[in-house]
C-alpha cells in the first residue's frame, strides 16, 4: 500500500508521516514533491497544488486533513478534471474539533453576555489616553440572549447543544430539517429570516459552497437584534467584509470574533486589525489533532481495503 502525503506546512510533514506509518506499519508513506509522479493508492493532504493530481489514475481515495474540503473543490471548479474522476473525497469526522469549536463559541457567548469586551475597551482607553473607568455594566439577560448557529453538521450540532446546556436560548439552521434536543431548529431558505430574527449572537459553522459564500452580509445582519454579536468559525468566504465594517459603524453589530478570513494570514494593513470591536484569532478555533486524525484515517483505509463502507465521504455536488 502506497500513501502520498502533502501539506503546505512542510515542517509538519515528518511528524504526520511518522504518525501514519505507526498506524499503518505495512504501508509505504511518502511526502509528495513536484517531481513525484510515482503510483499511490491513497492521498492524505491539505490544500494541495493541482499538479499533485497529475497522472494519479490509480488513487483509491483522497483524505483531507480537516472537516472542510472547499479548497479542493475550488481546484475542481477552476479546472474541471483536476481531481481524479470517481475517486472518493473523504473529510475528517470529529477528532476533537467539535469540543474545541464549542469552547470557542462558549467563550464568545460568555464574553459578550457579561460584557467583558466592553471592560477590555475601557481598559484600553485608559492605557491609550489616561481615561480611567470603574463602572459596573449590567450583564445582558441570559433568557433573552438568543444565539443562532448557522450550520448543523457534526460541528454545528455539537456547538448548539453545548450552548443550550448553559441555559442560552439557542436556534439552529441547516439546509435540511434536523432535530436537536434543547435547540429550536429551522431549515431551508424560507425559514432563514425566521431563524435570524432578533438573534443577539450569530455563530457561523456552515460549509463553504457557492450557495453559502457571502451569506454573512448586510441583509443577514439587518435581521439580527440591534447591537448583535457575530462569531465566524467556518470560512472567510462566508463574510462580506465591507458589510460587517458598515454594520459595526452603524451599531447594528456591536462586536465580532473572527477566526477565518479570505486571505490568511490576515494582512497587516487589513482594517479588522485596527477595529477595537473586532477580535481576530489565527484560524485556531478547531485545530486538527495529529494522532487522532492519523488513527481515523488509518482505520478508514483499512475498512476501504476490506470493501466496507465508511463515514465522511463528501458529496461533491453539495460541497460537504
Secondary structure, 3 states (H helix, E strand, C coil): CEEEEEECCHHHHHHHHHHHHHHCCCCEEEECCCCCCCCCCEEEEECCCHHHHCCCCCCCEEEECCCCCHHHHHHHHHCCCCCCCCCEEECCCCCCHHHHHHHHHHHHHHHHHCCHHHHHHHHHHHHHHCCCCCCCCCCCCHHHCCEEEECCCHHHHHHHHHHHHCCCCEEEEECCCCCECCEEEEECHHHHHHHHCCCCEEEECCCCCCCCCCCECHHHHHHCCCCEEEEECCCHHHECHHHHHHHHHHCCEEEEEECCCCCCCCCCCCHHHHCCCEEECCCCCCCCCHHHHHHHHHHHHHHHHCCCCCCCECCCCCCC
